[in-house]
Amino acid sequence: MTSTQLQSFLTEVLNRVVPACTDEFLTYFKFIQRERERLLNSVWQEIPADDLTPDMKQFVFKEIDFDSIVTHSKNYLLNADDYFKLLFDIAVIAIKFGQFEKAGLLLSRIIKNNQSSIDDRLKANSHKKLGEINFYKNNFAPAKESLEQSLIYFTNLNDTLEISRIKNFLGVIQVEKNLPVEGKLLFLEAQKLSREFDDLQLNIKILINLGIVSHRLGEFDEAMDYYNDALKLLNGGNNKNQRASVLHNIAIVYKSKEDYGKASAYLMKSISLAKETNNIYQKGISYMEQSEVTAQMGDMAKATALATTTFQIFSELGAKMHVAEVYKLYGMINRMSKKYDVALAYLENSKRINQEYNNHFNLGETYFEIGEYYKETGDKNQSLANYQEAIKQFQLIQANKKADYVEKAINTLPFTS
């Protein structure tokens, strides 16, 4: 996170904390800021030059500020319940800015607290947010565990709306674990439960997820219908995060249909909204798709720059499966640029990570790219072997239309008798 982003993060945290505490807290916090600045400035020149970085001072100051806010705000609230609710809200802000470690520690603190004043709903929501963090980091087993704990709390509270939300999220995890049919069933179950509630955001999320799983199963027209239904619900609304997500996914359908101009246009809109809302994760996945689309449109330099920006975002977030996708992009871009030795090295990186995470969909796409590599370099046997591996991976997750696409590629191989 840059010093500017860190400042924006702290500003948003302070905007939440100060109204909840008394004016005395802000006075005390400013005193701490002055003192830490005075003390650290006086010894800064003692730090070895080799250990100094350009943003080091601002980073250290802002980290101290964050810890001071979390620690000392407790003394200016009436009871523990208010404090833990405040910690939860700070964690939500931290997630938005990609500060997953900070958010995870705050949420764990809430969950592990045994004070009777901490209600089950707060713990349910904390488990839910922990699930969200682990999902973003591609840690699907702990994500599922946290969400199931949340589901227990919400079931005991007879909260059908939240049960619907959790089932929707569990469906996402099933899809990411290469179980798209099971995921789609959970989405449909969530949709059925949500019909008695006028919750626009949830209904849109479910439609988006139904579109994603339909696309993964190769049902492009069905996917587009779900996304268009979601856009209709968003019409006139101000939820920029959800609009960015819908536009992003529409772009992916156009990419699959090889209409790269429309795909690029929708991705640019999604990226613009993600920047407005400081949604780091959304910006990352849209940059990633835009990199591939840009390569398909022939601008390799720009595609490489976009892929590199994406690589940095997902490396910082610890999202290894997305890093694997960027390696696949690097491989594809270098193959298209005829830099074959470099291309294969990147594709092998992607294959290894996807094998580690047992990600059949991305592994299938990587094997396909390796097949394309060997086709261009003239090794027909290796090309066929990798195409066949791609088909096997797609069939494991019932992505039959993706498998059919690879079959067509096999038919283009110039075999001789």
C-alpha positions in Angstrom: 0.0 0.0 0.0 1.4 3.4 -1.0 1.7 6.2 1.6 -1.3 8.0 -0.1 -3.5 4.8 0.1 -2.4 4.3 3.7 -3.4 7.9 4.5 -6.8 7.4 2.9 -7.2 4.2 4.9 -6.4 5.9 8.2 -8.7 8.9 7.3 -11.6 6.6 6.8 -10.9 4.8 10.1 -10.7 8.1 12.0 -14.0 9.2 10.4 -15.6 6.1 11.9 -13.9 6.3 15.3 -14.0 10.0 16.2 -17.9 10.3 16.2 -18.1 7.1 18.4 -15.7 8.5 21.0 -15.7 11.8 22.9 -13.8 14.9 21.8 -11.2 14.0 24.5 -10.1 11.0 22.4 -9.3 13.2 19.4 -7.3 15.5 21.6 -5.4 12.6 23.1 -4.8 11.0 19.7 -3.3 14.3 18.3 -1.1 14.5 21.4 0.2 11.0 20.7 0.9 12.0 17.0 2.9 15.0 18.1 4.9 13.0 20.6 5.7 10.1 18.2 6.7 12.6 15.5 9.0 14.5 17.8 10.7 11.4 19.2 11.1 9.6 15.9 12.3 12.6 14.0 15.0 13.2 16.6 16.5 9.7 16.0 15.7 9.2 12.3 19.2 10.2 11.3 20.6 7.3 13.4 19.0 4.7 11.1 21.6 3.2 8.7 21.2 4.6 5.2 21.1 1.1 3.7 17.9 0.4 5.8 16.1 3.5 4.8 13.4 3.5 2.1 11.6 6.5 0.6 8.3 6.0 2.3 9.6 4.4 5.5 9.0 7.3 7.8 5.4 7.8 6.7 4.8 4.0 6.9 6.1 3.8 10.5 4.1 6.9 11.5 0.8 5.6 10.0 1.3 2.1 11.5 1.7 3.7 15.0 -1.4 5.9 14.3 -3.4 2.8 13.5 -2.3 0.9 16.6 -3.0 3.9 18.7 -6.5 4.3 17.4 -7.3 0.7 18.1 -5.7 0.6 21.5 -6.8 3.9 23.0 -10.3 4.4 21.6 -11.5 1.7 24.1 -10.9 4.2 26.9 -13.4 6.6 25.4 -16.4 4.3 24.9 -19.1 3.5 27.5 -18.9 -0.3 27.3 -17.1 -3.3 25.8 -19.9 -4.0 23.3 -19.5 -0.6 21.7 -15.8 -1.2 21.5 -16.1 -4.5 19.7 -18.6 -3.1 17.3 -16.1 -0.4 16.5 -13.4 -3.0 15.9 -15.7 -4.8 13.5 -16.3 -1.6 11.5 -12.6 -0.9 11.4 -12.0 -4.5 10.1 -14.6 -3.9 7.3 -12.7 -0.7 6.3 -9.4 -2.6 6.4 -10.8 -5.4 4.1 -11.8 -2.7 1.6 -8.3 -1.4 1.5 -6.7 -4.9 1.2 -5.4 -4.7 4.8 -6.3 -8.4 5.5 -3.9 -9.1 8.3 -5.1 -6.1 10.3 -8.8 -7.0 9.7 -8.2 -10.7 10.5 -6.6 -9.8 13.9 -9.4 -7.5 14.8 -12.1 -10.1 13.9 -10.3 -12.9 15.7 -10.2 -10.6 18.8 -14.0 -10.3 18.7 -14.6 -14.0 18.1 -12.3 -15.1 20.9 -13.7 -12.6 23.5 -15.9 -14.3 26.0 -17.6 -11.3 27.6 -21.3 -11.9 27.9 -22.0 -8.4 26.4 -20.7 -9.5 23.0 -23.8 -10.7 21.2 -24.1 -13.6 18.8 -24.9 -11.4 15.8 -21.6 -9.6 16.1 -19.8 -12.9 16.3 -21.8 -14.3 13.4 -20.8 -11.3 11.3 -17.2 -11.5 12.4 -17.0 -15.2 11.3 -18.6 -14.1 8.0 -15.9 -11.4 7.4 -13.1 -13.8 8.3 -14.5 -16.1 5.6 -14.4 -13.2 3.2 -10.7 -12.5 4.0 -9.7 -16.1 3.5 -11.7 -16.2 0.3 -9.8 -13.2 -1.1 -6.6 -15.0 -0.2 -7.7 -18.2 -2.0 -7.8 -20.1 1.3 -11.0 -21.9 0.6 -11.0 -24.5 3.4 -10.7 -21.9 6.3 -13.1 -19.6 4.4 -15.7 -22.4 4.3 -15.1 -23.2 8.0 -15.7 -19.6 9.0 -18.8 -19.3 6.9 -20.3 -22.5 8.4 -19.7 -21.1 11.9 -21.4 -18.0 10.9 -24.3 -20.0 9.5 -24.7 -21.8 12.8 -25.1 -18.4 14.6 -27.6 -17.1 12.1 -29.6 -20.3 12.1 -29.9 -20.0 15.9 -31.0 -16.4 15.4 -33.6 -17.5 12.9 -32.2 -14.9 10.4 -33.3 -16.2 7.0 -31.9 -13.2 5.2 -28.4 -13.8 6.5 -28.8 -17.6 6.0 -29.4 -16.7 2.3 -26.3 -14.5 2.2 -24.1 -17.2 3.7 -25.5 -19.9 1.3 -24.7 -17.6 -1.6 -21.2 -17.2 -0.3 -20.7 -20.9 0.2 -21.9 -21.4 -3.4 -19.0 -19.1 -4.5 -16.5 -21.3 -2.6 -17.9 -24.4 -4.2 -17.4 -22.9 -7.6 -13.9 -21.9 -6.7 -13.2 -25.4 -5.4 -14.2 -26.7 -8.9 -17.7 -27.8 -8.0 -19.8 -25.5 -10.2 -22.9 -27.7 -10.2 -23.0 -27.8 -6.4 -22.3 -24.1 -6.3 -25.2 -23.3 -8.7 -27.5 -25.4 -6.5 -26.5 -23.3 -3.5 -27.1 -20.0 -5.5 -30.6 -21.2 -6.5 -31.3 -22.1 -2.8 -30.1 -18.7 -1.7 -32.3 -17.1 -4.4 -35.3 -19.0 -3.2 -34.7 -18.0 0.5 -34.2 -14.3 -0.5 -37.4 -13.9 -2.4 -39.3 -12.9 0.8 -37.0 -10.0 1.3 -36.5 -6.8 -0.6 -32.7 -6.9 -0.4 -31.5 -5.4 -3.6 -27.8 -6.1 -3.0 -28.3 -9.7 -2.2 -30.5 -10.3 -5.2 -27.9 -8.7 -7.4 -25.1 -10.8 -5.9 -27.0 -14.0 -6.5 -27.7 -13.0 -10.1 -24.0 -12.2 -10.6 -22.9 -15.6 -9.2 -25.5 -17.4 -11.3 -24.0 -15.6 -14.3 -20.4 -16.6 -13.3 -21.2 -20.3 -12.8 -23.2 -20.4 -16.1 -20.3 -18.8 -17.9 -17.9 -21.4 -16.3 -20.2 -24.1 -17.5 -20.1 -22.6 -21.0 -23.6 -21.3 -21.1 -22.7 -17.8 -22.3 -26.2 -16.6 -23.3 -27.6 -17.7 -20.0 -24.8 -16.0 -18.2 -25.5 -12.7 -20.1 -29.2 -13.0 -19.2 -28.3 -13.1 -15.5 -26.0 -10.1 -15.8 -28.6 -8.1 -17.6 -31.1 -8.9 -14.9 -28.6 -7.7 -12.4 -28.1 -4.4 -14.3 -31.8 -3.8 -14.4 -31.9 -4.1 -10.6 -28.9 -1.7 -10.4 -30.6 0.9 -12.6 -30.7 4.2 -10.8 -28.8 2.8 -7.8 -25.6 4.0 -6.3 -23.8 0.8 -5.5 -20.6 1.3 -7.5 -19.0 -1.9 -6.2 -21.8 -4.1 -7.6 -22.0 -2.2 -10.8 -18.2 -2.7 -11.3 -18.6 -6.4 -10.7 -21.5 -6.8 -13.2 -19.7 -4.8 -15.9 -16.5 -6.9 -15.3 -18.4 -10.1 -15.7 -20.2 -8.9 -18.9 -16.8 -8.1 -20.2 -15.6 -11.7 -19.6 -18.6 -13.1 -21.6 -17.6 -10.8 -24.5 -14.0 -12.0 -24.1 -15.2 -15.6 -24.4 -17.1 -14.7 -27.5 -13.9 -13.1 -28.8 -15.6 -9.6 -29.1 -12.5 -7.9 -27.6 -13.6 -4.3 -28.3 -16.8 -4.6 -26.2 -14.9 -6.6 -23.5 -12.3 -3.8 -23.2 -15.0 -1.1 -23.1 -16.8 -2.8 -20.2 -13.6 -3.5 -18.3 -12.6 0.2 -18.5 -15.9 1.1 -16.9 -15.4 -1.5 -14.2 -11.8 -0.3 -13.5 -13.0 3.3 -13.2 -15.6 2.4 -10.6 -13.1 0.2 -8.7 -10.8 3.2 -8.5 -13.6 5.5 -7.3 -14.4 3.1 -4.4 -10.8 2.0 -3.6 -11.8 -1.6 -4.2 -8.3 -3.1 -4.6 -9.5 -6.7 -5.4 -12.0 -5.6 -8.1 -9.4 -3.4 -9.7 -6.9 -6.3 -9.7 -9.2 -8.8 -11.4 -10.4 -6.2 -14.0 -6.8 -5.2 -14.8 -6.0 -8.9 -15.2 -8.8 -9.4 -17.7 -8.0 -6.2 -19.5 -4.4 -7.4 -19.9 -5.6 -10.5 -21.8 -8.0 -8.5 -23.9 -5.3 -5.9 -24.7 -3.0 -8.7 -25.8 -5.6 -10.2 -28.0 -6.0 -6.8 -29.6 -2.3 -6.7 -30.4 -0.8 -4.2 -27.9 1.7 -6.4 -26.1 3.5 -3.6 -24.3 0.3 -2.3 -22.7 -0.8 -5.9 -21.9 2.5 -6.5 -20.1 2.2 -3.3 -18.1 -1.4 -4.2 -17.0 -0.3 -7.8 -16.1 2.6 -6.4 -14.0 0.2 -4.1 -12.1 -2.0 -7.0 -11.5 0.9 -9.2 -10.3 1.8 -6.6 -7.7 -1.8 -6.3 -6.4 -2.4 -10.0 -6.0 1.1 -10.6 -4.5 0.4 -8.0 -1.8 -3.0 -9.6 -1.2 -1.5 -13.0 -1.0 -3.9 -14.4 -3.6 -1.7 -17.1 -5.1 -4.3 -18.5 -7.5 -4.7 -15.0 -9.1 -0.9 -14.8 -9.3 -1.0 -18.1 -11.2 -3.4 -16.5 -13.7 -1.0 -13.6 -14.2 1.8 -16.1 -14.9 -0.4 -17.6 -17.5 -1.0 -14.1 -19.0 2.8 -13.5 -19.1 3.2 -16.8 -20.9 0.5 -16.0 -23.4 1.8 -12.5 -24.1 5.4 -13.8 -24.6 4.1 -16.6 -26.8 2.2 -14.1 -28.9 5.4 -11.9 -29.1 7.4 -15.0 -30.2 9.5 -15.0 -27.0 9.1 -18.7 -26.6 11.7 -19.6 -24.0 10.3 -17.0 -21.6 6.8 -17.9 -22.4 7.2 -21.6 -21.3 8.9 -20.6 -18.1 5.9 -18.4 -17.1 3.4 -21.1 -18.1 5.2 -23.7 -16.0 5.0 -21.4 -13.0 1.2 -21.1 -13.6 0.8 -24.8 -13.9 2.7 -25.6 -10.7 0.7 -23.2 -8.6 -2.6 -24.3 -10.1 -1.6 -27.9 -9.4 -0.8 -27.0 -5.8 -4.3 -25.5 -5.3 -6.0 -28.2 -7.4 -7.6 -25.5 -9.5 -9.0 -27.5 -12.4 -10.5 -24.6 -14.4 -7.3 -22.4 -14.4 -5.2 -25.5 -14.8 -7.2 -26.4 -17.9 -6.6 -22.9 -19.3 -2.9 -23.1 -18.6 -2.6 -26.6 -20.3 -4.4 -25.1 -23.3 -1.9 -22.2 -23.4 1.0 -24.7 -23.2 -0.7 -26.6 -26.1 -0.8 -23.4 -28.1 2.9 -22.8 -27.3 3.9 -26.3 -28.6 1.7 -25.9 -31.6 3.5 -22.7 -32.6 7.0 -24.1 -31.9 6.2 -27.2 -34.0 6.1 -30.0 -31.4 2.8 -31.6 -32.4 3.0 -34.5 -29.9 3.5 -32.2 -26.9 0.8 -29.9 -28.2 -1.7 -32.7 -28.4 -0.7 -34.0 -25.0 -1.3 -30.6 -23.3 -4.6 -30.1 -25.2 -5.8 -33.5 -23.9 -4.7 -32.5 -20.3 -6.8 -29.3 -20.7 -9.8 -31.4 -21.8 -9.4 -33.7 -18.8 -9.3 -30.7 -16.4 -12.4 -29.1 -17.9 -14.3 -32.4 -17.8 -13.5 -32.8 -14.1 -15.6 -29.7 -13.4 -18.2 -30.3 -16.0 -17.1 -27.4 -18.1 -18.0 -29.3 -21.3 -18.1 -26.3 -23.6 -14.6 -25.4 -22.6 -13.6 -28.9 -23.4 -15.3 -28.7 -26.8 -13.3 -25.5 -27.6 -10.1 -27.4 -26.9 -11.3 -30.3 -29.2 -11.6 -27.7 -32.0 -8.0 -26.6 -31.4 -6.9 -30.3 -31.7 -8.6 -30.5 -35.0 -6.4 -27.6 -36.3 -3.2 -29.5 -35.6 -1.5 -30.3 -39.0 -0.9 -34.0 -38.4 0.5 -36.1 -41.3 0.1 -39.8 -41.8 
